[in-house]
Amino acid sequence: MKFGRREFLHLAAGAVATATAVPSMVRGQGQALKRRPARDRLEEALSRIADSKGEGARACLTVYTQVARDAADAADARARAGISLGPLDGAIVSIKDLFDVAGEPTRAGS
């Protein structure tokens, strides 16, 4: 069976990304660099995926928008409380569709 370009990416568990990097650091007033909220970075990525002029809708077959928003809000709440799950806490990533995700078909688009 042949797979087209649309099958190459499959987003899982709130993982979202685009080819264009989203700046994640900003300077606060009188502060060192601080991380932009995960929710802000996520909303930028979601808008790029939804942009009809871009490739996001073709490349991202499944986007778990609400799960991603919930995860971003949780990461932001942890950051405000001074808690971190590690250096990737709040990172926005994509999962290629050749990896198994519980409850989803593995398209193996490669």
ZAMARGU-4260 file (C-alpha; in steps of 0.2 Angstrom, whole numbers, plus 5000, padded with zeros to 4 digits):
<rodrens>
0) 5000/5000/5000 | 5007/5017/4995 | 5006/5032/5007 | 5005/5050/5002 | 5013/5065/5009
5) 4997/5068/5021 | 5001/5052/5030 | 5019/5056/5035 | 5015/5065/5051 | 5003/5060/5065
10) 5002/5071/5081 | 4999/5063/5098 | 4995/5067/5115 | 4995/5086/5112 | 5011/5086/5103
15) 5011/5100/5090 | 5025/5108/5079 | 5028/5117/5063 | 5043/5119/5052 | 5045/5137/5058
20) 5053/5139/5075 | 5043/5148/5088 | 5054/5159/5099 | 5052/5153/5117 | 5062/5165/5127
25) 5058/5184/5131 | 5066/5197/5142 | 5056/5203/5156 | 5058/5220/5164 | 5074/5220/5174
30) 5075/5201/5173 | 5086/5189/5164 | 5078/5179/5149 | 5063/5169/5155 | 5053/5157/5145
35) 5037/5162/5136 | 5022/5153/5143 | 5019/5136/5135 | 5001/5141/5131 | 5006/5156/5120
40) 5019/5145/5111 | 5006/5132/5108 | 4993/5144/5101 | 5006/5151/5089 | 5009/5133/5083
45) 4991/5129/5081 | 4988/5145/5071 | 5002/5140/5059 | 4995/5123/5057 | 4978/5130/5053
50) 4985/5143/5041 | 4978/5139/5024 | 4994/5146/5015 | 5005/5134/5024 | 5009/5116/5025
55) 5002/5112/5042 | 4986/5105/5038 | 4994/5094/5025 | 5008/5088/5037 | 4998/5086/5053
60) 4985/5073/5050 | 4979/5073/5068 | 4980/5087/5080 | 4975/5085/5098 | 4970/5103/5101
65) 4961/5102/5118 | 4974/5089/5125 | 4988/5100/5120 | 4980/5116/5128 | 4977/5106/5144
70) 4995/5100/5144 | 5001/5118/5141 | 4991/5125/5155 | 4997/5112/5167 | 5015/5115/5162
75) 5012/5134/5164 | 5004/5131/5181 | 5019/5120/5186 | 5031/5134/5180 | 5022/5147/5191
80) 5024/5135/5206 | 5042/5133/5203 | 5040/5115/5198 | 5047/5106/5183 | 5046/5089/5176
85) 5063/5092/5167 | 5070/5102/5153 | 5057/5097/5141 | 5042/5101/5152 | 5031/5112/5142
90) 5040/5109/5125 | 5030/5108/5109 | 5034/5092/5099 | 5027/5082/5085 | 5026/5063/5084
95) 5029/5055/5067 | 5015/5043/5063 | 5026/5027/5062 | 5026/5026/5081 | 5012/5017/5090
100) 5000/5028/5100 | 4987/5020/5111 | 4970/5021/5103 | 4976/5027/5086 | 4981/5018/5070
105) 4999/5017/5066 | 5000/5024/5048 | 5019/5020/5045 | 5019/5034/5032 | 5037/5032/5029
</rodrens>
